[in-house]
Structures are given as C-alpha cells and as structure tokens.
Amino acid sequence: MMYQPALRPDQIEALYRLKVELRRPMTKLVREAVDLFLERMKHKQEQAYRAGTTLSDWLAHEEEMEREASAAAKQNAGLNGVNAPF
C-alpha cells in the first residue's frame, strides 16, 4: 500500500476554498501543487550538484541566507530616517 500523507485542517480548508472559487477538483489542485514543488526541488537539486553539494545542504544554505537577509532588512528598517536632514 502506498503512503497517504495527511493534510493539516488549514490546508484542507484552503484547498476547499480554491476548489469552490476555481471550480476544479481538490485532487487536481493538489497534484498541480505537488508537481510545482517537485519541479522546484529538481531545479534546486541541479543547482546543488553544480555547486558540488547535496540538496539537503543546499536547502540549509538557502535557509541561512534568507535568515541573514531578513535580519539585515530588520536592522535597516530600524535606521530609517537616521541620516535624514533636519
């Protein structure tokens, strides 16, 4: 028997709202979402291999870069107007 992952209630609710709005079956929406995710992971895997690393390490590196960018943005946000003329 194949593994059947359970979706969180908020995911099911969001999919249901999309199903109603788009008038498309939830199963089709889920397949499209999974296809997009798998395509994105394949691209990231290719980037990782070109960089000489694993997909797992590449994703960890991306996550760290996002955290650093977010922290830098928060620091810059606190400096708004510091050098502004009187």
Backbone bond lengths (Angstrom), bond angles and torsions (degrees), N, CA, C in turn:
res aa  C-N    CA-C-N  psi(-1)  N-CA   C-N-CA  omega(-1)  CA-C   N-CA-C  phi
1 M - - - 1.455 - - 1.528 109.20 -
2 M 1.302 117.03 137.75 1.455 122.88 179.84 1.530 110.45 -75.16
3 Y 1.310 115.25 151.22 1.461 121.93 175.46 1.520 109.07 -67.83
4 Q 1.308 117.13 133.58 1.459 122.06 178.48 1.527 108.49 -121.18
5 P 1.333 116.62 97.70 1.464 118.81 -177.53 1.523 111.66 -68.08
6 A 1.306 114.67 145.21 1.460 120.48 177.74 1.523 108.72 -90.83
7 L 1.303 115.70 140.08 1.458 120.76 175.64 1.526 108.97 -93.94
8 R 1.337 115.13 150.79 1.459 120.21 176.09 1.535 108.96 -70.71
9 P 1.330 117.04 153.58 1.469 119.96 178.99 1.534 113.17 -55.65
10 D 1.356 117.84 -38.74 1.465 119.67 179.97 1.530 111.31 -66.50
11 Q 1.335 116.76 -31.94 1.467 119.91 177.34 1.528 110.28 -69.50
12 I 1.320 115.89 -41.36 1.461 120.02 179.37 1.526 110.27 -64.33
13 E 1.330 116.33 -42.18 1.467 120.03 178.72 1.527 110.94 -62.33
14 A 1.318 116.75 -45.00 1.470 120.41 179.68 1.520 110.75 -63.46
15 L 1.320 116.72 -42.58 1.463 119.66 177.74 1.523 111.32 -63.60
16 Y 1.318 116.57 -39.93 1.465 120.13 179.39 1.530 110.33 -62.94
17 R 1.349 116.49 -43.96 1.471 119.10 178.54 1.532 110.93 -61.20
18 L 1.345 116.42 -41.70 1.467 119.60 176.69 1.518 111.61 -64.32
19 K 1.325 116.24 -40.23 1.468 121.03 178.69 1.526 110.46 -57.81
20 V 1.317 115.61 -45.95 1.458 120.54 -179.59 1.524 110.44 -66.24
21 E 1.324 116.69 -48.23 1.460 121.11 -177.23 1.525 112.52 -65.48
22 L 1.325 116.12 -42.35 1.466 120.58 -176.18 1.532 113.09 -91.00
23 R 1.335 115.59 -11.53 1.473 121.16 -178.00 1.528 111.61 56.26
24 R 1.354 113.66 47.57 1.470 120.64 178.95 1.516 108.37 -132.00
25 P 1.306 117.63 148.29 1.472 120.00 179.86 1.536 112.04 -62.64
26 M 1.317 114.94 143.78 1.469 120.24 179.15 1.522 110.82 -60.37
27 T 1.328 117.57 -37.66 1.462 119.79 -179.73 1.521 111.14 -61.28
28 K 1.325 116.91 -37.49 1.464 120.03 178.43 1.529 110.00 -67.78
29 L 1.325 117.10 -41.31 1.465 121.01 178.46 1.529 110.77 -62.33
30 V 1.314 117.08 -41.82 1.466 121.24 179.74 1.526 110.16 -65.91
31 R 1.336 117.07 -43.92 1.472 119.48 178.85 1.517 110.88 -59.80
32 E 1.336 117.03 -42.68 1.462 120.66 178.83 1.528 110.95 -62.77
33 A 1.319 117.08 -41.67 1.462 120.99 179.52 1.527 110.64 -64.21
34 V 1.315 116.63 -43.53 1.466 120.17 179.80 1.526 109.93 -66.14
35 D 1.328 117.63 -41.20 1.468 120.73 177.89 1.527 110.95 -59.34
36 L 1.340 117.37 -43.67 1.467 120.88 178.71 1.522 111.05 -63.14
37 F 1.331 116.31 -42.84 1.463 120.53 179.32 1.526 110.62 -63.10
38 L 1.322 117.27 -45.99 1.462 120.64 -179.46 1.527 111.51 -63.63
39 E 1.327 116.35 -37.96 1.468 120.47 177.24 1.533 110.44 -63.46
40 R 1.338 115.74 -42.87 1.461 120.89 178.92 1.531 110.93 -63.93
41 M 1.328 116.86 -42.21 1.466 120.48 179.34 1.526 110.86 -67.03
42 K 1.312 117.97 -35.56 1.467 120.77 177.72 1.528 109.89 -63.42
43 H 1.329 116.14 -42.45 1.465 121.07 178.29 1.532 110.16 -62.59
44 K 1.330 116.55 -45.11 1.460 120.54 179.55 1.527 110.74 -64.82
45 Q 1.320 116.73 -36.14 1.459 120.33 178.19 1.528 110.59 -64.52
46 E 1.318 116.39 -40.48 1.471 120.53 177.04 1.532 110.28 -63.20
47 Q 1.341 116.87 -41.48 1.462 120.51 177.37 1.528 110.33 -62.22
48 A 1.311 116.34 -42.23 1.459 121.15 -179.36 1.518 110.61 -62.44
49 Y 1.310 116.61 -46.38 1.464 120.10 -179.01 1.525 111.24 -63.43
50 R 1.343 116.34 -39.27 1.468 119.38 177.52 1.534 111.03 -63.96
51 A 1.328 115.72 -32.16 1.466 120.37 179.52 1.532 111.63 -85.02
52 G 1.320 116.69 -2.75 1.459 120.39 178.21 1.512 114.36 77.59
53 T 1.325 116.79 31.85 1.459 120.71 -179.12 1.528 110.23 -135.21
54 T 1.305 115.88 -179.75 1.464 120.87 179.03 1.531 109.83 -92.92
55 L 1.307 115.35 162.78 1.461 120.00 176.76 1.520 110.45 -60.18
56 S 1.310 116.88 -42.78 1.467 121.25 -179.64 1.531 111.08 -59.81
57 D 1.318 116.49 -46.71 1.465 119.95 178.62 1.526 111.47 -65.66
58 W 1.319 117.05 -38.04 1.468 121.61 179.01 1.524 110.48 -62.36
59 L 1.333 116.29 -44.79 1.462 120.35 -179.96 1.533 110.43 -65.08
60 A 1.324 117.12 -39.20 1.468 120.55 177.43 1.529 110.08 -63.59
61 H 1.327 116.34 -40.92 1.470 121.25 178.27 1.533 110.23 -62.74
62 E 1.329 116.97 -45.54 1.472 120.60 178.68 1.524 111.12 -60.56
63 E 1.326 115.80 -42.06 1.465 120.24 179.93 1.526 110.81 -62.74
64 E 1.318 116.42 -41.79 1.464 120.90 178.46 1.534 110.45 -64.32
65 M 1.326 117.25 -42.06 1.467 120.95 178.85 1.530 110.45 -63.07
66 E 1.321 117.67 -38.74 1.466 121.20 178.12 1.522 110.92 -65.79
67 R 1.346 116.33 -41.00 1.470 119.69 177.59 1.516 110.96 -62.71
68 E 1.328 116.54 -42.97 1.461 120.26 179.79 1.527 111.12 -65.27
69 A 1.321 116.75 -40.87 1.468 120.47 178.85 1.522 110.38 -64.90
70 S 1.327 116.42 -40.26 1.459 120.62 179.00 1.526 110.87 -64.94
71 A 1.328 116.39 -42.78 1.465 120.27 178.83 1.524 110.68 -64.03
72 A 1.327 116.93 -40.62 1.470 120.81 178.86 1.523 110.38 -65.07
73 A 1.332 117.18 -40.37 1.461 120.92 179.21 1.527 110.51 -63.70
74 K 1.334 116.58 -39.28 1.465 119.86 178.85 1.523 110.74 -66.09
75 Q 1.332 117.34 -39.27 1.464 120.60 178.06 1.521 110.08 -64.64
76 N 1.334 117.08 -44.53 1.465 120.88 179.92 1.517 111.36 -64.84
77 A 1.318 117.38 -35.19 1.465 120.76 179.70 1.518 110.46 -63.28
78 G 1.312 116.80 -34.09 1.461 120.71 179.02 1.518 113.16 -73.15
79 L 1.330 117.75 -13.64 1.457 121.42 -178.05 1.528 112.54 -97.92
80 N 1.320 117.74 1.83 1.472 120.40 -178.93 1.526 109.99 -56.11
81 G 1.289 115.19 127.95 1.456 121.23 176.61 1.524 115.03 83.09
82 V 1.329 118.19 -2.06 1.466 120.09 -177.74 1.509 111.13 -62.15
83 N 1.320 117.42 -41.92 1.467 121.21 -178.92 1.524 112.39 -98.65
84 A 1.300 116.05 14.39 1.468 118.86 -179.20 1.540 110.25 -70.74
85 P 1.333 116.96 141.89 1.474 119.01 177.14 1.520 110.18 -68.72
86 F 1.317 115.84 156.24 1.465 121.60 -178.22 1.491 111.89 -67.13
